[in-house]
Amino acid sequence: MPKTVTSPIQKKLAAMLVELRKGAGLRQVDLANKLGVYQSWVTHLESGQRRIDVVELIELGRAIGFDPAEVVRKLNKR
């Protein structure tokens, strides 16, 4: 089991988060402001340069407006 930011599931999650953010009409800077982080944090997350932990996924769900459990279910489908 790869524990790297380049794993296929991590890449899929990053792509899903970009799609969800854009679908919510948010720019990276808007999301960063909602989360209280720098825009570069969002950039690194979306570009796959950093892993996303469960707590971050929950916070992202709150900020963007998606159900983290649904995202995990979609990631689990092959």
ZATORVEX-346008 format. One record per residue: y, z, x of N, C-alpha, C in turn; residue in three letters. Coordinates in steps of 0.1 Angstrom, whole numbers, padded with zeros to 4 digits, always signed. Atoms other than C-alpha are relative to their C-alpha. Layout:
N
YZXYZXYZXAla...
# end
This chain:
78
-0012+0000+0008+0000+0000+0000+0012+0000+0009Met-0012+0000-0009+0032-0011+0017+0011+0009-0005Pro-0011-0009+0003+0060+0014+0018+0013-0005+0006Lys-0012+0007-0006+0087-0010+0027+0009-0006-0011Thr-0009+0007+0010+0117-0025+0010-0003-0014-0003Val+0003+0014+0002+0101-0058+0013-0013-0002-0009Thr+0011+0002+0008+0072-0051-0010+0003-0008-0013Ser-0002+0009+0012+0068-0075-0040+0006+0008-0012Pro-0004-0008+0012+0073-0047-0066+0015+0004+0003Ile-0014-0004-0003+0105-0035-0048+0010-0012-0002Gln-0009+0012+0001+0119-0071-0047+0002-0003-0015Lys-0001+0002+0014+0111-0075-0084+0009+0010-0007Lys-0008-0010+0006+0127-0042-0093+0015-0003+0003Leu-0014+0004-0004+0159-0052-0074+0005-0011-0008Ala-0005+0011+0008+0161-0085-0092+0002+0004-0015Ala-0001-0005+0014+0155-0068-0126+0013+0008-0001Met-0012-0008+0000+0184-0044-0118+0012-0008+0000Leu-0012+0009+0000+0208-0072-0110+0001-0006-0014Val+0000+0006+0014+0198-0089-0143+0005+0010-0010Glu-0004-0010+0010+0203-0057-0163+0015+0003+0002Leu-0014-0003-0003+0236-0049-0146+0009-0011-0006Arg-0008+0011+0005+0250-0084-0153-0001-0001-0015Lys+0001+0000+0014+0236-0083-0188+0009+0010-0007Gly-0009-0010+0005+0256-0052-0194+0015-0003+0002Ala-0014+0004-0002+0287-0070-0183+0007+0009+0011Gly-0005-0008-0011+0291-0048-0152+0000-0007+0013Leu+0000+0005-0014+0302-0058-0117-0005+0011+0008Arg+0005-0010-0009+0288-0040-0087+0010+0011+0001Gln-0010-0011-0002+0321-0021-0083+0000+0009-0013Val+0000-0008+0013+0319-0010-0120-0012+0010+0000Asp+0012-0008+0000+0284+0003-0116+0002+0011+0011Leu-0003-0010-0011+0294+0021-0083+0009+0011-0005Ala-0009-0010+0006+0322+0038-0101-0007+0009-0010Asn+0007-0009+0010+0300+0050-0129-0010+0009+0007Lys+0009-0009-0007+0275+0064-0104+0006+0009+0010Leu-0007-0009-0011+0301+0079-0080-0005-0004+0014Gly+0004+0005-0013+0289+0058-0051+0009-0011+0005Val-0007+0012-0006+0303+0031-0028-0006-0013-0005Tyr+0006+0013+0005+0299-0005-0039-0011-0005+0010Gln+0010+0005-0010+0280-0011-0006-0014+0006-0004Ser+0013-0006+0004+0253+0013-0020-0007-0009-0010Trp+0006+0009+0010+0248-0009-0050-0004-0014+0006Val+0003+0012-0007+0249-0040-0028-0014+0001+0008Thr+0012-0002-0007+0221-0026-0006-0012+0002-0009His+0010-0001+0010+0201-0016-0036-0005-0013-0006Leu+0003+0013+0006+0203-0050-0052-0005-0011+0009Glu+0005+0010-0010+0197-0069-0020-0013+0003+0006Ser+0013-0004-0004+0165-0050-0014+0001+0007+0014Gly-0002-0007-0013+0179-0032+0017-0003+0015-0001Gln+0003-0014+0001+0171+0002+0003-0010+0002-0012Arg+0009-0003+0010+0143+0016-0018+0007+0008-0012Arg-0005-0007+0012+0149+0030-0053-0010+0011-0004Ile+0009-0011+0004+0135+0064-0061+0001+0002-0016Asp+0001-0002+0014+0126+0076-0096+0013+0006-0006Val-0012-0006+0005+0157+0098-0100+0012-0011+0000Val-0011+0011+0000+0180+0068-0090-0003-0009-0011Glu+0003+0009+0011+0162+0046-0115+0004+0006-0014Leu-0005-0007+0013+0169+0072-0143+0015-0001-0001Ile-0015+0000+0000+0206+0074-0133+0005-0014-0002Glu-0004+0014+0002+0208+0036-0131-0002-0004-0015Leu+0002+0003+0014+0193+0034-0166+0011+0006-0009Gly-0011-0006+0007+0219+0058-0179+0013-0008+0002Arg-0013+0006-0003+0248+0040-0162+0000-0015-0006Ala+0000+0014+0005+0237+0005-0172-0004-0001-0015Ile+0004+0000+0014+0220+0013-0205-0013-0006-0002Gly+0014+0004+0002+0183+0006-0201-0009+0011+0001Phe+0011-0010+0000+0151+0025-0205-0008-0001+0013Asp+0007+0001-0012+0137+0033-0171-0016-0002-0002Pro+0014+0001+0003+0102+0036-0186-0004-0014-0003Ala+0002+0014+0003+0104+0001-0199+0000-0009+0012Glu-0001+0007-0013+0114-0012-0165-0013+0002+0008Val+0012-0003-0007+0084+0005-0150-0012-0007-0006Val+0011+0007+0007+0061-0010-0176+0000-0015+0003Arg-0001+0015-0004+0074-0045-0168-0004-0002+0014Lys+0004+0001-0014+0069-0039-0131-0015+0001+0001Leu+0015-0002-0001+0033-0028-0137-0008-0012-0005Asn+0007+0012+0005+0024-0061-0155-0001-0010+0012Lys+0002+0009-0011+0010-0086-0131-0001-0014-0005Arg
# end
